[in-house]
Amino acid sequence: MSIPKVLAVSISAKKGEKKKNVSKVKLKSDYGIVGDAHAGSKRQVSLLAIESIEKMRAKGIDVKSGDFAENITTSGIDLVNLPINTRINIGEGTVLEIKIIGKECHDRCHIYYTVGDCVMPREGVFAKVIKEGTIKPNDKISIKEKL
């Protein structure tokens, strides 16, 4: 597996829609990403591995980072198998704590109707911001040792 890193960062003004890729995002402690619809909720920051997106591409669906409404698209880290409360470092000191793996979809969302499936309920990971900072594509990701 390659070195764990951020491939893309994305935000949207409304919940349940594709997110737009941006050059960087500002994360605020115990809040989420400034300017994103999910900031302040229990799902402050969402992460999805490119490996999950590639599963959808293998089905012939044309999708890219942000299409599943994830804030951070990662590469080289097995997100879905990280234990709850695992802390990860991203870039220059930003720390996230994994809080939720997968999610319940009450209704089919815009993403489902657009691409025919949604991997977020199965493989999306949601985190709380422990230490704020700015993150951008190519920032390295590492698992923070528990104290």
HELIX and SHEET records of a PDB file:
HELIX    1   1 ILE A   50  ALA A   58  1                                   9    
HELIX    2   2 LEU A   79  ASN A   81  5                                   3    
HELIX    3   3 HIS A  110  VAL A  115  1                                   6    
HELIX    4   4 MET A  120  GLU A  123  1                                   4    
SHEET    1   A 8 LYS A  20  VAL A  22  0                                        
SHEET    2   A 8 LYS A   5  ILE A  11 -1                                        
SHEET    3   A 8 ILE A  72  SER A  75 -1                                        
SHEET    4   A 8 VAL A  45  ALA A  49  1                                        
SHEET    5   A 8 VAL A 125  LYS A 131 -1                                        
SHEET    6   A 8 THR A  94  ILE A 101 -1                                        
SHEET    7   A 8 ARG A  87  ILE A  90 -1                                        
SHEET    8   A 8 ILE A 141  LYS A 144 -1                                        
SHEET    1   B 3 GLY A  32  ILE A  33  0                                        
SHEET    2   B 3 VAL A  25  LYS A  28 -1                                        
SHEET    3   B 3 GLY A 133  ILE A 135 -1                                        
END                                                                             
